[in-house]
Amino acid sequence: MSDDHASHAMSCYGSRINRTPNLDRIADEGMRFDNCFCTNGICTPSRAAILTGTYNHINQVTTLATHMDNRLMTYPKLLQESGYQTALFGKWHLGTGPEHEPTGFDDWRVLPGQGLYHSPVMIDSAGQKVHVGYVTDLITDMSLQWLKDRDKSKPFCMMVHHKAPHREWQPDAKHATMYENEEILEPETFNDTYENRSAAAGAARMRMEDLQWKDLKADVPSGLSAAEEKSWRYQRYIKDYLRVIASVDDGVGKLLDHLEEEGIVDNTMVIYTSDQGFFLGDHGWFDKRFMYEESLRMPFVLRFPSEVKAGTTCDDMILNVDFASLFLDMAGISIPDEFQGHSFRPLLHGERPADWRTSMYYRYWMHGDGSHNVFAHYGVRTRDHKLIYFYNDGCGQAGSGAETHPPEWELFDLKSDPYEMCSIHGQRDVAATQTQLTDELHRLQAQVDDERYHLDT
C-alpha cells in the first residue's frame, strides 16, 4: 500500500501522464477494481478503517489528530492467532507509544508519523534508529529480507506500506531527472473556477498557489503571468510526484520477482492499493479529503492465480472497510460480527451477490484544519449520482477548526458531469432523484450506526 497514490497515475487505470509497468503486472495477471472507494479520504482514518474493518466513528480514528487504540480487533491479529506469520514495514501513522504502536505482527518496523524520504528514523519493538538510504528502497529491502528469512512452512501476511507518493515528493537520485524534458499534461479541470458548487470548493487551500517552497524546491521564476506561474508550479509538483511513484513501482517489481524465484506465485495473493486517491491538478488542486472522485477513488489491483482469472476487471463497488473481511475470508477465518465491511471474494470469480451494495457512505470529519481548510461533509454515491452535505462544523473533532459556516448541499449527475463541475441540487427536474438519494443517505447512516448532522429531511 502506498500513500496518496491516485489511480489515474497508474497506467493500468489509463494514466495519461506516467507508466507503472510493475503495478500493471498485478492487474494484467489478476483483477483490476474500477470502483474502489475510501470512506474518509485522509491517511490515518483510512488506515484504521482498513485494519479494523470499521467506519471511523466506530474505531474513533476520525482525523489526523486521533490515534488508533491498539487493543482494537484487527485482521492481522486474527491472522496471527490462526498461525500466520505477520509483518509490517513502512508507514503506520496511527500513533506511537505503548497504546498505539503496531500489534498483531511478529515483526514490524515503521516510520514515526509521516517519516522522511531520506535516511529516515524507523521504530521497532527494540526502539528506534536511523536507516541510511532512500525510504522506498529501505522498505522494499526490509520486506524482501523478511520474505527470505521467514519460516517457509507457515502461511504469511506481509504489509509493505510505502510513504510515497505523499507530500513533499522527494525523489531518489536515480529518478531525479525523469520527465525533465517533458511537459506533463494538465488535467481538463485544471482551471476550475469553483462556480456552481458550494462555498467549500472555493475555500479549500489546496490550489497550486498553496504549494510551498518545500514542495516546489525552487523559487518561482520572475516575470511569469498568473497563468504561467500556475502551470510552472504544477509541473514542479507533478513531476516529483511521478518520480517518487517510479521508485514504488521498482520496489513492487522486486517483490514480484522474488515470489517467482521462490515458486510461490500461484498460492500468494498480491494486492496493491493506496489509502485514498489524490488530486493531480484536477480542479486546480493537490491533496485529497473531498468526496469528489479523484480523492474518493482508490486504486485496487489483486493477483491470485489459483483463484483469479488474469486480465479481468470488476466495476462493482468495494470499500476500504471491506479489505479486512476479504483477507480473513481468503484465510478461512471467521469474520467478527463487529466488522462492518463485507468480503468481496465472490467478485473475484465474476459472481455478484444479489445483495451486493449499489451505494456507499462517506464522511470527512476534519473540518477547516489550519492547512487545507476543507469543510466537514458526508454523502452518498451511487453508480450514477453523488449527494454531498457540507455541514461545515468541526463538532469538537481533534484537529478541526472552530469556525463554522452555513450548511450546503451538492448533487452531481456522474454520467453527464463526471468531473463534478456543476451541482444540480435544488433543480426542479431532479427533485425525485434528490429525494431518493437523501433517503438512501439516511438509510446508510443508520446501517453503519452514524448520526446525521442536519435536522431537515
N, C-alpha and C positions, 0 to 999 in steps of 0.2 A: 504494500500500500504506500502510496505517495501522499504528499500534502499539497492540495490546491491544483491538482492536475486536471485541467478541463478536458473533456472528451474530444472537443474539437481541436485539440492539439495532439491527437493520435491519428496516424494515417489510416488505421483500420476503421476509424469513425469518419473518414473522409476529410481529414485536415487538409487545408489549402496552404498551410504555412510551414509544415515540417514533416519529416518522416520518422517513424518509430518501428524499424524492422523487427526488433526482438519482441516488442509488445504485440506486434502484428502476428508473430508466430503463435502466440497463445490463442488469438482469435481465429487464425487460419486453421489451427489444429484442434479447435474446440468451438465454443459458442460465444457470440457477442450479444450482450443485452443492450437494447437500444432505449429502454425506458427504465433505467435505474435512477432512483431519486433519494436524496437525503431528506431527513425530517427536521433538520435545523442546520443551516448552511454555515457552520463555523467549526473550527478544528476540534476543540475539547469536547463540546457536546456530541458531535458526530461520532467521535471515537468511543465515548461512553455508550452511545446507542448501539454501536456495532458489537462491543464486548458483552453488554448485558441483555441485548435483545429487547430493550425497553425504550419508551419515549423519555425525553429529558425531564418532564415534570414528575416522572416516576423515579428515575435514578438520581434526580436532584442536581444534575450537571447541566445547567441551563445556559451558562455564559462562560466566557474565557476566565472569569474570576472565580468560578466554582471548581472544585476538585472532586474526584471520584473517591468515595469510601471503598477501600479495597476489601471490605467484608462482603460487598455485594456479590451475588452469584454471577459468574461469567462463563462463557463457553470454554475458555482454556482450563478453568478449574475442573469442570466436568470431564473434559478430555483427560486431564492429568489423573483424576481419580479413577478413570477407566483404563489406565495403563498406558496412555500415550505419553511419549516424551514431548515436552513442550518447551519452546524457546521464543524469545523476543529480542530483536536487535533494532535499535534506531530510535525513532521518535515515540514517546509515551504521551507527554503533555497532559497528564491527568493528575498532576501534583507529585510532590516528593515528600520524603519522610515516612515514618512507620505506618501512618494511616492511609497513605496514598500511593506508595511505591508498588510496582507490579507484584501481583500474587497469582498463583496458578501456573507458574513457569519453573521448570527445572533449571533453566539458565536464562539470564537476561542481562542486557547491557543497554542502557538508554541515555538519551540526551536529557539534561536538565532543562525543563521548559522547552523553548524553541530550539536551543542549541546553535552552534556555529557551523559554518560551511568549512572552515579551515582549522585543522588541529583542535577539534572540539574536546571539551571535558565530557566524559561519559561516566555514568554511575552504574554500579552493580552491587551485589549483596555484600561485597567486601569494602565498598567505599567508592571514591571517585578518583579519576586520573585523566591526564591529558593524553589523547591519542594523536600522534603526529600523522598528518595526511589529509586527504580530501574526504569529507564526511560520507559522500555516497559510496566511494570506493571502500572506506573503512567498514561501513555497514555490510556491503556485499562480501568483503573478505571474511568478516566475522561469521556471517551466515554460511559461507562455503566451508569454513573450518569446522563449524558445528556439524554440518552435514557429514563431513568426513569422519569426525570423532564420535558420533552418536552410536548408541547400541543398535546395530542394524537388525537385531532380532525383534525389535519393538516398533510399533507404528509411531508416527511422529506428526507434530503440528508445529511449524516454524513460521513466525510472523516477521517479515522483513519490512520495516517501516522507515521509509526514507523521509528526510527533511525536505528535500527538493520536491517540487519547484516553489517552495514558499519564499516570500519576500525576505531578504533583499536580492536574491538571484545572483549569487556569486559563482561563476563557472570555474571549473577546473582548468588548469593551464592548457590541457590538450584540446579543449573546446573553445578557448578564448577568442579565436578568430573565425569561428563558424559564422556564416551569414554576413561576414564583414563587408563583402562587396555586393550584397543583395539588398533589395528593398522589400521588406515584408509587407504583404498585402494588408491594407486597412479593412476592418470589417464594415459591412454595409451600414451599420448603425453608429459608426464612429462619431459622426457629427450630430447626434441626437440632441434636440433642444428641450426635451422633457415636457413637451406640451401634451395636453390631452391625457394626463395622468395625475395622480395625487401629488401633493407637495413633497412627499418623501423622496421621489426620484431626483428632484432638483436640489434637495437639501443635502444629499449624500456627499461626503468629501472623499470621493474615490476617482476623481477625474484626473486626466493627465497632468493638469496643473498642480495636483496634490502630491505628485511624486516628488520625493526629496532627493537631496544630493546623494544620500546613501543608496538610493535606488538607481539613480542615473549614473553615478560615479564620474561625473564630468560637469563642468559649468555649461550653462546654456549659451550657445554662440550668440554674439551680439548681432543686431541688425535684422533679426528674424521678425516676420509678421506674426500675429497671434496664431494664425492657421499653421504657419511653418513651424513655429515652436511646438505646437501641439503634436504635429507629425514627428518632429525630431524627438520629443520625449517618448512617443510611442515606440519608435524604432529602438531607442536605447533600452527601454523596458522589455519589449517583446523579444529582442534578440537574446538577452541574458536569460530570460525565462525559458526559451527554447534550448539554449545551451546547457542549462542545468538538467533539463529533461534528457538530453543526449547521454549524460552520464548515468541516469537511471536506466535508460534503455540498454546501455552497455552492460550494466550490472545484471539486469534481467537475463540478458543473453548468456552470461557466465553461469548463472544458476540453472538455466535450461540445459546448457551443455553438460553441466555436471550430472544432472538427472539422467541424461542419455548415457554418459560414461559409466554410471553406476547401474544402468539397466533397470531403472525403476519408473520409467515414463508411464507405462500403461496403468499402474496402480497408484499413481500420485496425482492428486488434484492440485492444479496450479491456478491461482486466481490473481488477477491484477485489478486494483481499484484505487480510488482516491477518497479522502474523507469528505469531499464535496467538489463542486465544479469551481469555475473561476471566470471572471470577465477578462477577455483578451482584447481590450479596447472596445468591446461591444458596449454600445450606449455611451462610449467615451470613457469607460471605467476600467480600473483594475480592481482586484479583490472579489468578494463574494457576498454572503449574508442575505441578500434579497431572495425572494421566492421566484424571481424571474428565471427563465430557462437555463441560461448559461451557468448560473450559480447552483440551481436546484439539481441539475442533471449530473450524475456521477458516471465515470467510465466503469464498466464491469465486464471483463472477459475471463472465461473459465475454460481450462483444458483438463479433460479426464478421459483419455482414450478408451478405457474399458466400459465407459457408460455414455459418453457424449460424442455424437457424430461430428466429425471435423467440418469446419466451414459453415456452421449453422448460425442462425440468428434468432433472437426472441424479442418480440415487441410488447410482451405483457409487462405490467408494472411490477417491479421489485423495489424494496426499500432497504436502507441500511439496517433497520431493525430486524430484517429477515435473515441477515447473514448468519447469526448465531444459531438459529433454528436449522438452517441448511447444514451447517457444519456438524451439528450433533446428529442430525438425521443420517448424513453420509457415514458417520462413525457408528451408527446403530445404537445411539444413546437416547434415552427418553428426554423429550423436551420439557423443561419445567413449566408448570402452569403459569408462572408469573411472566414468562417471556411473551411479549406482545406481538412479535414478528411471527412469520409463518415460513416453514420450509418450502422452497420452490423446486424441490427435486423433480416433481413431475414435469416441470417446464424444461428440464434438461433433456427429456425424452420427446419433447414436442407435444406433450399432453397437458392441456389446460384444465385444471379442476373447474367444475361447474360453478363453484362459489368463489373463484379467484377474484381479487379486488379489481374494480374498474375506476377507483378513485383513491386519492391519497391525501393525508393531512400533514401540514407543515406548520411549524411555529418558530419564529425568531424572537428571542426574549431580550437581547442585549440592546435595549433602546438608547439611541442617542449617545453612544460612548464618545469619549473625547477625541478619538482619532478619525473614525469613519462616519459617524453620525447617521447611521441607518436606523430608521424608526422601527419600533416593535410592531410585528404583524403576524397574522396567521391566515391560513387559507386552505382551499381545496383545489386539487387539479384532477380533471377527468381526461379522457382521451382528447376531447375537442375544446375544452374550456378551462379557464382558471379564474377563481374568485378569491380576491385578497382583501382582508380587512386590516387596515393600518389603525390599530387602536392607540398607538403613539404615546405610550405610558410605560415607564420603567417598572412600575408595580413593585418597587423595592428590590429588584433583582440586582445582585452584585455586579458591579462594573457598568451599570446603566446610568444615564444622565437623569437629573431631577426634573428637567424641563419637560412639560407635556405639550401636546398640540391637538387641535380638533381632529377627531377620528375621520377617516375617509375609506371609501370602498373603491376597488378596481375590479373590472370584469374584462376578460380578453377572450376573443374567439381565436383559438390557436390554429385553426385551419385557414382562415382568411387573414390573420395577423400573427404569423408565427414569431415575429420579433417583438411582439407586445409593445407596439408603439402608440396604440390608441385604445384607452379604456372605453367600453360601451356601457358601463354601469349606469343605470337610470334611464336608458333609452327605452322608449315605449315598445318597440318591436322585439325586445329581448326580455320583456317582463316575466314571461313564463319560465324561460331558461334561468333567469336570475333567482326566481323563487325556488326552482328545483335545486340549484346549486347551494343556496342558503340552507335549505332543508338538509342537503347532503353534508354540508359543513357541520351542522349541529349534530347530525347522526354520528359522524366520525368522532367528533369531540366526546360524545357520550360513550362511544365504543372504546376509545383509548383512555377514558376517565380524565379528560382535561376539562377545565372550566372555561366557559366563554366570557369574554370581557364585556361585550356590548349588551345592552338591555333591550334594544329594538329587535324586531324579527324581520 
